[in-house]
Amino acid sequence: MGGGKPADTVITLTVDTDNIKPNEQSIKDNVVFTDNQSDPAENPGHPDKYVSTVNKGHKCTWQGAAKNKRDTINITVVAKKPVGGGADILEEITLGDPINDPNVISTVKNSVITGTESYNVSFIINKNDSQVYTVDPKLRMNPK
């Protein structure tokens, strides 16, 4: 794609596992989204306002990372919001093995779609943890 940006989008969910607690504000305060499309990093406390740019007909991959580099973040679900989710940008979402291959991949539709799509990302910290955390960022399609 133009400007030296990669065609496929990789979205990284970085979690401050040392400070996160299972309540909505703590989750918002301790997760940060970034991507490889030069979208500005999200301000902690507002993952619902983070918007990643994707390119038509290419792939979008979600991966988890722990801020402390010791823990693992296993993404268990990436799902479109069924009601009020906005634009319909993604094709089928494929979940790897949440323990051994915790990345999630989707193909972006091959026609230009305007607007943003809201979706949910659920994850666990370390493979034996049963606490599921959920955040709800957005996607938009590159108009080119």
OpenMM code with the backbone's topology and positions (N, CA, C; nanometers):
from openmm import Vec3, app, unit

residues = "MET GLY GLY GLY LYS PRO ALA ASP THR VAL ILE THR LEU THR VAL ASP THR ASP ASN ILE LYS PRO ASN GLU GLN SER ILE LYS ASP ASN VAL VAL PHE THR ASP ASN GLN SER ASP PRO ALA GLU ASN PRO GLY HIS PRO ASP LYS TYR VAL SER THR VAL ASN LYS GLY HIS LYS CYS THR TRP GLN GLY ALA ALA LYS ASN LYS ARG ASP THR ILE ASN ILE THR VAL VAL ALA LYS LYS PRO VAL GLY GLY GLY ALA ASP ILE LEU GLU GLU ILE THR LEU GLY ASP PRO ILE ASN ASP PRO ASN VAL ILE SER THR VAL LYS ASN SER VAL ILE THR GLY THR GLU SER TYR ASN VAL SER PHE ILE ILE ASN LYS ASN ASP SER GLN VAL TYR THR VAL ASP PRO LYS LEU ARG MET ASN PRO LYS".split()
positions = [
    Vec3(0.0848, -0.1164, 0.0000),
    Vec3(0.0000, 0.0000, 0.0000),
    Vec3(0.0897, 0.1231, 0.0000),
    Vec3(0.0350, 0.2353, -0.0359),
    Vec3(0.1137, 0.3575, -0.0445),
    Vec3(0.1669, 0.4027, 0.0900),
    Vec3(0.2726, 0.4841, 0.0846),
    Vec3(0.3284, 0.5405, 0.2070),
    Vec3(0.4109, 0.4429, 0.2877),
    Vec3(0.4469, 0.3285, 0.2287),
    Vec3(0.5300, 0.2323, 0.2996),
    Vec3(0.4574, 0.1528, 0.4056),
    Vec3(0.3263, 0.1631, 0.4131),
    Vec3(0.2492, 0.0871, 0.5117),
    Vec3(0.2240, -0.0531, 0.4576),
    Vec3(0.2225, -0.1531, 0.5457),
    Vec3(0.1929, -0.2889, 0.5001),
    Vec3(0.0472, -0.3033, 0.4565),
    Vec3(0.0228, -0.3980, 0.3654),
    Vec3(-0.1133, -0.4213, 0.3171),
    Vec3(-0.1999, -0.4876, 0.4241),
    Vec3(-0.1438, -0.5842, 0.4957),
    Vec3(-0.2173, -0.6524, 0.6020),
    Vec3(-0.2028, -0.5738, 0.7319),
    Vec3(-0.3111, -0.5679, 0.8077),
    Vec3(-0.3109, -0.4954, 0.9345),
    Vec3(-0.2878, -0.5925, 1.0498),
    Vec3(-0.1974, -0.5560, 1.1407),
    Vec3(-0.1752, -0.6317, 1.2635),
    Vec3(-0.2101, -0.5386, 1.3792),
    Vec3(-0.3096, -0.5795, 1.4574),
    Vec3(-0.3542, -0.5024, 1.5733),
    Vec3(-0.3024, -0.5724, 1.6982),
    Vec3(-0.2316, -0.4970, 1.7816),
    Vec3(-0.1760, -0.5534, 1.9045),
    Vec3(-0.2494, -0.4963, 2.0247),
    Vec3(-0.2948, -0.5867, 2.1091),
    Vec3(-0.3596, -0.5526, 2.2354),
    Vec3(-0.2554, -0.5732, 2.3444),
    Vec3(-0.2068, -0.4630, 2.4033),
    Vec3(-0.1073, -0.4720, 2.5098),
    Vec3(-0.1779, -0.4499, 2.6429),
    Vec3(-0.1540, -0.5427, 2.7365),
    Vec3(-0.2241, -0.5420, 2.8646),
    Vec3(-0.1238, -0.5245, 2.9785),
    Vec3(-0.1551, -0.4325, 3.0690),
    Vec3(-0.0765, -0.4155, 3.1911),
    Vec3(-0.1283, -0.5193, 3.2905),
    Vec3(-0.0718, -0.6385, 3.2838),
    Vec3(-0.1215, -0.7509, 3.3630),
    Vec3(-0.0922, -0.7350, 3.5118),
    Vec3(0.0021, -0.6489, 3.5468),
    Vec3(0.0333, -0.6275, 3.6881),
    Vec3(-0.0741, -0.5452, 3.7586),
    Vec3(-0.1525, -0.4690, 3.6819),
    Vec3(-0.2491, -0.3774, 3.7437),
    Vec3(-0.3947, -0.4019, 3.7065),
    Vec3(-0.4229, -0.4851, 3.6080),
    Vec3(-0.5605, -0.5031, 3.5631),
    Vec3(-0.6432, -0.5799, 3.6666),
    Vec3(-0.7662, -0.5353, 3.6848),
    Vec3(-0.8626, -0.6014, 3.7730),
    Vec3(-0.9889, -0.6296, 3.6916),
    Vec3(-1.0711, -0.7262, 3.7351),
    Vec3(-1.1898, -0.7635, 3.6565),
    Vec3(-1.3075, -0.6678, 3.6740),
    Vec3(-1.2850, -0.5388, 3.6515),
    Vec3(-1.3973, -0.4451, 3.6470),
    Vec3(-1.3777, -0.3544, 3.5259),
    Vec3(-1.4851, -0.2998, 3.4770),
    Vec3(-1.4841, -0.2291, 3.3493),
    Vec3(-1.3809, -0.1168, 3.3429),
    Vec3(-1.3733, -0.0312, 3.4449),
    Vec3(-1.2794, 0.0809, 3.4371),
    Vec3(-1.1346, 0.0334, 3.4434),
    Vec3(-1.1060, -0.0666, 3.5262),
    Vec3(-0.9702, -0.1193, 3.5344),
    Vec3(-0.9278, -0.1799, 3.4007),
    Vec3(-1.0194, -0.2500, 3.3365),
    Vec3(-0.9883, -0.3074, 3.2052),
    Vec3(-0.9558, -0.1949, 3.1082),
    Vec3(-1.0397, -0.0939, 3.1024),
    Vec3(-1.0158, 0.0189, 3.0114),
    Vec3(-0.8833, 0.0882, 3.0416),
    Vec3(-0.8484, 0.1010, 3.1691),
    Vec3(-0.7268, 0.1721, 3.2081),
    Vec3(-0.5992, 0.0925, 3.1834),
    Vec3(-0.6106, -0.0379, 3.1636),
    Vec3(-0.4913, -0.1222, 3.1560),
    Vec3(-0.4746, -0.1974, 3.0248),
    Vec3(-0.5461, -0.1565, 2.9217),
    Vec3(-0.5254, -0.2128, 2.7872),
    Vec3(-0.5006, -0.0978, 2.6898),
    Vec3(-0.4123, -0.1232, 2.5935),
    Vec3(-0.3807, -0.0248, 2.4914),
    Vec3(-0.3734, -0.0971, 2.3567),
    Vec3(-0.4421, -0.0420, 2.2568),
    Vec3(-0.4353, -0.0945, 2.1213),
    Vec3(-0.3352, -0.0147, 2.0394),
    Vec3(-0.2610, -0.0848, 1.9537),
    Vec3(-0.1749, -0.0231, 1.8531),
    Vec3(-0.1883, -0.1078, 1.7269),
    Vec3(-0.1448, -0.0529, 1.6129),
    Vec3(-0.1436, -0.1327, 1.4904),
    Vec3(-0.0247, -0.0927, 1.4038),
    Vec3(-0.0064, -0.1646, 1.2952),
    Vec3(0.1063, -0.1394, 1.2056),
    Vec3(0.0687, -0.0482, 1.0896),
    Vec3(-0.0416, 0.0246, 1.1011),
    Vec3(-0.0863, 0.1150, 0.9949),
    Vec3(-0.0635, 0.2620, 1.0308),
    Vec3(0.0193, 0.2877, 1.1292),
    Vec3(0.0515, 0.4236, 1.1741),
    Vec3(-0.0673, 0.4962, 1.2349),
    Vec3(-0.1702, 0.4217, 1.2761),
    Vec3(-0.2788, 0.4843, 1.3498),
    Vec3(-0.2232, 0.5233, 1.4868),
    Vec3(-0.2618, 0.6387, 1.5411),
    Vec3(-0.2073, 0.6776, 1.6716),
    Vec3(-0.2480, 0.5777, 1.7795),
    Vec3(-0.1561, 0.5521, 1.8725),
    Vec3(-0.1860, 0.4608, 1.9828),
    Vec3(-0.3016, 0.5183, 2.0637),
    Vec3(-0.3816, 0.4287, 2.1144),
    Vec3(-0.4987, 0.4679, 2.1934),
    Vec3(-0.4537, 0.5190, 2.3292),
    Vec3(-0.5229, 0.6169, 2.3800),
    Vec3(-0.4953, 0.6654, 2.5148),
    Vec3(-0.5523, 0.5669, 2.6151),
    Vec3(-0.4735, 0.5244, 2.7132),
    Vec3(-0.5281, 0.4319, 2.8136),
    Vec3(-0.6567, 0.4882, 2.8734),
    Vec3(-0.7505, 0.3985, 2.8966),
    Vec3(-0.8794, 0.4380, 2.9513),
    Vec3(-0.9879, 0.4508, 2.8467),
    Vec3(-0.9507, 0.4394, 2.7175),
    Vec3(-1.0491, 0.4595, 2.6117),
    Vec3(-1.0334, 0.3598, 2.4957),
    Vec3(-1.0273, 0.2297, 2.5228),
    Vec3(-1.0135, 0.1357, 2.4111),
    Vec3(-1.1331, 0.1389, 2.3166),
    Vec3(-1.2493, 0.1841, 2.3660),
    Vec3(-1.3688, 0.1908, 2.2829),
    Vec3(-1.3585, 0.3016, 2.1779),
    Vec3(-1.2631, 0.3910, 2.1908),
    Vec3(-1.2449, 0.4989, 2.0942),
    Vec3(-1.1333, 0.4685, 1.9940),
    Vec3(-1.0600, 0.3572, 2.0156),
    Vec3(-0.9484, 0.3250, 1.9259),
    Vec3(-1.0014, 0.2729, 1.7926),
    Vec3(-0.9484, 0.3268, 1.6827),
    Vec3(-0.9900, 0.2858, 1.5487),
    Vec3(-0.8662, 0.2425, 1.4701),
    Vec3(-0.8664, 0.1178, 1.4239),
    Vec3(-0.7597, 0.0667, 1.3378),
    Vec3(-0.8031, 0.0775, 1.1929),
    Vec3(-0.7073, 0.1067, 1.1064),
    Vec3(-0.7335, 0.1129, 0.9630),
    Vec3(-0.6995, -0.0218, 0.9004),
    Vec3(-0.7903, -0.0720, 0.8159),
    Vec3(-0.7673, -0.1963, 0.7422),
    Vec3(-0.7778, -0.1668, 0.5929),
    Vec3(-0.7219, -0.2561, 0.5123),
    Vec3(-0.7200, -0.2374, 0.3669),
    Vec3(-0.8057, -0.3425, 0.2982),
    Vec3(-0.8872, -0.2983, 0.2034),
    Vec3(-0.9821, -0.3889, 0.1374),
    Vec3(-0.9101, -0.5090, 0.0764),
    Vec3(-0.9712, -0.6252, 0.0957),
    Vec3(-0.9210, -0.7486, 0.0387),
    Vec3(-0.7982, -0.8057, 0.1069),
    Vec3(-0.7522, -0.7450, 0.2146),
    Vec3(-0.6333, -0.7940, 0.2847),
    Vec3(-0.6719, -0.8545, 0.4179),
    Vec3(-0.5730, -0.8995, 0.4925),
    Vec3(-0.5974, -0.9653, 0.6203),
    Vec3(-0.5833, -0.8670, 0.7354),
    Vec3(-0.6519, -0.9004, 0.8435),
    Vec3(-0.6396, -0.8276, 0.9699),
    Vec3(-0.6123, -0.9337, 1.0774),
    Vec3(-0.5060, -0.9143, 1.1529),
    Vec3(-0.4670, -1.0091, 1.2574),
    Vec3(-0.4638, -0.9369, 1.3909),
    Vec3(-0.5166, -1.0019, 1.4937),
    Vec3(-0.5105, -0.9506, 1.6301),
    Vec3(-0.4143, -1.0376, 1.7086),
    Vec3(-0.3291, -0.9721, 1.7881),
    Vec3(-0.2370, -1.0455, 1.8743),
    Vec3(-0.2312, -0.9773, 2.0103),
    Vec3(-0.1988, -1.0544, 2.1121),
    Vec3(-0.1902, -0.9997, 2.2467),
    Vec3(-0.0466, -0.9908, 2.2928),
    Vec3(-0.0203, -0.8957, 2.3823),
    Vec3(0.1123, -0.8794, 2.4415),
    Vec3(0.0955, -0.8290, 2.5841),
    Vec3(0.1827, -0.8739, 2.6717),
    Vec3(0.1817, -0.8266, 2.8103),
    Vec3(0.2850, -0.7165, 2.8256),
    Vec3(0.2463, -0.6094, 2.8911),
    Vec3(0.3374, -0.4971, 2.9140),
    Vec3(0.4618, -0.5422, 2.9905),
    Vec3(0.4446, -0.6361, 3.0848),
    Vec3(0.5581, -0.6806, 3.1660),
    Vec3(0.6455, -0.7844, 3.0952),
    Vec3(0.6062, -0.8279, 2.9773),
    Vec3(0.6821, -0.9254, 2.8956),
    Vec3(0.6938, -1.0635, 2.9614),
    Vec3(0.6289, -1.0852, 3.0762),
    Vec3(0.6338, -1.2153, 3.1429),
    Vec3(0.5079, -1.2968, 3.1175),
    Vec3(0.3942, -1.2300, 3.1206),
    Vec3(0.2671, -1.2989, 3.1026),
    Vec3(0.2366, -1.3155, 2.9540),
    Vec3(0.1383, -1.3979, 2.9254),
    Vec3(0.0905, -1.4116, 2.7876),
    Vec3(-0.0547, -1.3659, 2.7815),
    Vec3(-0.0895, -1.3059, 2.6694),
    Vec3(-0.2264, -1.2610, 2.6460),
    Vec3(-0.2831, -1.3507, 2.5367),
    Vec3(-0.3840, -1.4276, 2.5705),
    Vec3(-0.4477, -1.5173, 2.4748),
    Vec3(-0.5824, -1.4597, 2.4346),
    Vec3(-0.5930, -1.4178, 2.3103),
    Vec3(-0.7197, -1.3662, 2.2595),
    Vec3(-0.8114, -1.4851, 2.2345),
    Vec3(-0.9273, -1.4832, 2.2968),
    Vec3(-1.0192, -1.5965, 2.2874),
    Vec3(-1.1336, -1.5713, 2.1897),
    Vec3(-1.1689, -1.4427, 2.1661),
    Vec3(-1.2794, -1.4097, 2.0764),
    Vec3(-1.2541, -1.2725, 2.0145),
    Vec3(-1.2798, -1.2610, 1.8853),
    Vec3(-1.2980, -1.1326, 1.8181),
    Vec3(-1.4321, -1.1465, 1.7488),
    Vec3(-1.5268, -1.0608, 1.7825),
    Vec3(-1.6622, -1.0752, 1.7294),
    Vec3(-1.7199, -0.9398, 1.6910),
    Vec3(-1.7873, -0.9381, 1.5775),
    Vec3(-1.8592, -0.8177, 1.5356),
    Vec3(-1.9730, -0.7928, 1.6330),
    Vec3(-2.0030, -0.6671, 1.6575),
    Vec3(-2.1201, -0.6366, 1.7387),
    Vec3(-2.2437, -0.6550, 1.6513),
    Vec3(-2.3384, -0.7388, 1.6943),
    Vec3(-2.4520, -0.7709, 1.6093),
    Vec3(-2.5509, -0.6565, 1.5894),
    Vec3(-2.5678, -0.5725, 1.6891),
    Vec3(-2.6643, -0.4640, 1.6782),
    Vec3(-2.5903, -0.3330, 1.7001),
    Vec3(-2.6106, -0.2388, 1.6100),
    Vec3(-2.5472, -0.1091, 1.6259),
    Vec3(-2.3977, -0.1119, 1.6048),
    Vec3(-2.3488, -0.2119, 1.5322),
    Vec3(-2.2053, -0.2269, 1.5113),
    Vec3(-2.1487, -0.1399, 1.4014),
    Vec3(-2.2336, -0.0713, 1.3284),
    Vec3(-2.1848, 0.0171, 1.2230),
    Vec3(-2.1590, -0.0557, 1.0934),
    Vec3(-2.0545, -0.0155, 1.0236),
    Vec3(-2.0201, -0.0732, 0.8935),
    Vec3(-1.9893, -0.2222, 0.9075),
    Vec3(-1.9998, -0.2949, 0.7964),
    Vec3(-1.9734, -0.4391, 0.7943),
    Vec3(-1.8479, -0.4612, 0.7103),
    Vec3(-1.7316, -0.4536, 0.7737),
    Vec3(-1.6030, -0.4521, 0.7048),
    Vec3(-1.5389, -0.5899, 0.6954),
    Vec3(-1.5549, -0.6730, 0.7961),
    Vec3(-1.4841, -0.8006, 0.8034),
    Vec3(-1.5632, -0.9162, 0.7449),
    Vec3(-1.4881, -1.0085, 0.6824),
    Vec3(-1.5439, -1.1373, 0.6431),
    Vec3(-1.5402, -1.2269, 0.7670),
    Vec3(-1.5394, -1.3564, 0.7461),
    Vec3(-1.5354, -1.4524, 0.8566),
    Vec3(-1.4116, -1.4303, 0.9437),
    Vec3(-1.4296, -1.4401, 1.0740),
    Vec3(-1.3209, -1.4241, 1.1705),
    Vec3(-1.2773, -1.5630, 1.2149),
    Vec3(-1.1467, -1.5912, 1.2041),
    Vec3(-1.0941, -1.7235, 1.2365),
    Vec3(-1.0074, -1.7152, 1.3612),
    Vec3(-1.0442, -1.7928, 1.4606),
    Vec3(-0.9697, -1.7973, 1.5860),
    Vec3(-0.8715, -1.9125, 1.5808),
    Vec3(-0.7447, -1.8823, 1.6102),
    Vec3(-0.6465, -1.9897, 1.6241),
    Vec3(-0.6740, -2.0624, 1.7547),
    Vec3(-0.5905, -2.1578, 1.7867),
    Vec3(-0.6002, -2.2257, 1.9155),
    Vec3(-0.5709, -2.1213, 2.0239),
    Vec3(-0.6669, -2.0895, 2.1119),
    Vec3(-0.6469, -1.9804, 2.2068),
    Vec3(-0.5300, -2.0027, 2.3025),
    Vec3(-0.4812, -2.1246, 2.3132),
    Vec3(-0.3685, -2.1518, 2.4028),
    Vec3(-0.2370, -2.1551, 2.3253),
    Vec3(-0.2325, -2.2291, 2.2157),
    Vec3(-0.1068, -2.2481, 2.1442),
    Vec3(-0.0852, -2.1507, 2.0286),
    Vec3(-0.1909, -2.0956, 1.9733),
    Vec3(-0.1807, -1.9992, 1.8636),
    Vec3(-0.2870, -1.8925, 1.8866),
    Vec3(-0.2597, -1.7993, 1.9802),
    Vec3(-0.3658, -1.7092, 2.0248),
    Vec3(-0.3955, -1.5916, 1.9322),
    Vec3(-0.3505, -1.5956, 1.8077),
    Vec3(-0.3840, -1.4884, 1.7143),
    Vec3(-0.5187, -1.5152, 1.6489),
    Vec3(-0.5852, -1.4083, 1.6104),
    Vec3(-0.7135, -1.4170, 1.5421),
    Vec3(-0.6961, -1.3467, 1.4078),
    Vec3(-0.7504, -1.4066, 1.3008),
    Vec3(-0.7324, -1.3513, 1.1668),
    Vec3(-0.8678, -1.3378, 1.0987),
    Vec3(-0.8833, -1.2284, 1.0225),
    Vec3(-1.0017, -1.2086, 0.9400),
    Vec3(-0.9578, -1.1489, 0.8074),
    Vec3(-1.0357, -1.1766, 0.7041),
    Vec3(-1.0138, -1.1109, 0.5760),
    Vec3(-1.1078, -0.9912, 0.5693),
    Vec3(-1.0544, -0.8825, 0.5157),
    Vec3(-1.1333, -0.7614, 0.4996),
    Vec3(-1.2089, -0.7725, 0.3673),
    Vec3(-1.3329, -0.7283, 0.3646),
    Vec3(-1.4124, -0.7340, 0.2410),
    Vec3(-1.3395, -0.6630, 0.1276),
    Vec3(-1.3663, -0.7048, 0.0050),
    Vec3(-1.2910, -0.6581, -0.1106),
    Vec3(-1.3594, -0.5429, -0.1841),
    Vec3(-1.4411, -0.4665, -0.1159),
    Vec3(-1.4985, -0.3453, -0.1745),
    Vec3(-1.4898, -0.2361, -0.0688),
    Vec3(-1.4793, -0.1116, -0.1133),
    Vec3(-1.4645, -0.0016, -0.0190),
    Vec3(-1.5930, 0.0163, 0.0615),
    Vec3(-1.5785, 0.0187, 0.1920),
    Vec3(-1.6909, 0.0358, 0.2834),
    Vec3(-1.6580, 0.1556, 0.3720),
    Vec3(-1.7495, 0.2502, 0.3801),
    Vec3(-1.7258, 0.3687, 0.4624),
    Vec3(-1.7842, 0.3497, 0.6017),
    Vec3(-1.7372, 0.4296, 0.6940),
    Vec3(-1.7843, 0.4221, 0.8319),
    Vec3(-1.6948, 0.3328, 0.9153),
    Vec3(-1.7298, 0.3195, 1.0422),
    Vec3(-1.6523, 0.2348, 1.1328),
    Vec3(-1.7344, 0.1136, 1.1743),
    Vec3(-1.6641, 0.0056, 1.2029),
    Vec3(-1.7269, -0.1166, 1.2526),
    Vec3(-1.6825, -0.1376, 1.3968),
    Vec3(-1.7765, -0.1547, 1.4866),
    Vec3(-1.7469, -0.1847, 1.6261),
    Vec3(-1.7393, -0.3354, 1.6433),
    Vec3(-1.6495, -0.3784, 1.7287),
    Vec3(-1.6358, -0.5216, 1.7551),
    Vec3(-1.5842, -0.5414, 1.8965),
    Vec3(-1.5897, -0.6640, 1.9443),
    Vec3(-1.5406, -0.6981, 2.0776),
    Vec3(-1.4175, -0.7864, 2.0666),
    Vec3(-1.3228, -0.7655, 2.1568),
    Vec3(-1.2072, -0.8535, 2.1718),
    Vec3(-1.2107, -0.9054, 2.3149),
    Vec3(-1.2115, -1.0371, 2.3292),
    Vec3(-1.2048, -1.0986, 2.4620),
    Vec3(-1.0718, -1.1706, 2.4745),
    Vec3(-1.0156, -1.1686, 2.5963),
    Vec3(-0.8853, -1.2305, 2.6164),
    Vec3(-0.8731, -1.2818, 2.7590),
    Vec3(-0.7783, -1.3732, 2.7770),
    Vec3(-0.7401, -1.4196, 2.9094),
    Vec3(-0.5914, -1.3923, 2.9263),
    Vec3(-0.5497, -1.3840, 3.0508),
    Vec3(-0.4086, -1.3652, 3.0828),
    Vec3(-0.3545, -1.5006, 3.1257),
    Vec3(-0.2545, -1.5467, 3.0563),
    Vec3(-0.1932, -1.6778, 3.0794),
    Vec3(-0.2945, -1.7890, 3.0498),
    Vec3(-0.2466, -1.9016, 3.0091),
    Vec3(-0.3362, -2.0047, 2.9570),
    Vec3(-0.4224, -2.0737, 3.0620),
    Vec3(-0.3878, -2.0649, 3.1896),
    Vec3(-0.4668, -2.1330, 3.2922),
    Vec3(-0.5653, -2.0407, 3.3634),
    Vec3(-0.5698, -1.9143, 3.3244),
    Vec3(-0.6596, -1.8182, 3.3894),
    Vec3(-0.8012, -1.8347, 3.3353),
    Vec3(-0.8992, -1.8262, 3.4227),
    Vec3(-1.0379, -1.8387, 3.3774),
    Vec3(-1.1067, -1.7026, 3.3646),
    Vec3(-1.0424, -1.5950, 3.4100),
    Vec3(-1.1015, -1.4609, 3.4018),
    Vec3(-1.0941, -1.4103, 3.2583),
    Vec3(-1.2098, -1.3809, 3.1994),
    Vec3(-1.2156, -1.3287, 3.0630),
    Vec3(-1.2388, -1.1779, 3.0703),
    Vec3(-1.1590, -1.1038, 2.9947),
    Vec3(-1.1709, -0.9586, 2.9860),
    Vec3(-1.2176, -0.9243, 2.8450),
    Vec3(-1.3021, -0.8218, 2.8311),
    Vec3(-1.3536, -0.7835, 2.6992),
    Vec3(-1.3418, -0.6327, 2.6812),
    Vec3(-1.2965, -0.5933, 2.5616),
    Vec3(-1.2884, -0.4524, 2.5231),
    Vec3(-1.3522, -0.4374, 2.3856),
    Vec3(-1.3876, -0.3138, 2.3494),
    Vec3(-1.4632, -0.2959, 2.2252),
    Vec3(-1.4096, -0.1801, 2.1399),
    Vec3(-1.3045, -0.2058, 2.0617),
    Vec3(-1.2510, -0.1042, 1.9708),
    Vec3(-1.3284, -0.0989, 1.8389),
    Vec3(-1.2724, -0.0300, 1.7391),
    Vec3(-1.3393, -0.0133, 1.6096),
    Vec3(-1.2395, -0.0315, 1.4952),
    Vec3(-1.2966, -0.0531, 1.3764),
    Vec3(-1.2191, -0.0614, 1.2523),
    Vec3(-1.2754, 0.0391, 1.1520),
    Vec3(-1.1904, 0.0852, 1.0626),
    Vec3(-1.2352, 0.1620, 0.9466),
    Vec3(-1.1516, 0.1148, 0.8282),
    Vec3(-1.2084, 0.1281, 0.7092),
    Vec3(-1.1389, 0.0841, 0.5892),
    Vec3(-1.0668, 0.2014, 0.5253),
    Vec3(-0.9453, 0.1734, 0.4802),
    Vec3(-0.8704, 0.2721, 0.4035),
    Vec3(-0.9494, 0.2980, 0.2754),
    Vec3(-0.9809, 0.4236, 0.2407),
    Vec3(-1.0654, 0.4498, 0.1246),
    Vec3(-0.9942, 0.4281, -0.0099),
    Vec3(-0.8667, 0.3968, -0.0076),
    Vec3(-0.7928, 0.3804, -0.1351),
    Vec3(-0.7891, 0.2370, -0.1797),
] * unit.nanometer
topology = app.Topology()
chain = topology.addChain("A")
for resn in residues:
    res = topology.addResidue(resn, chain)
    for name in ("N", "CA", "C"):
        topology.addAtom(name, app.Element.getBySymbol(name[0]), res)
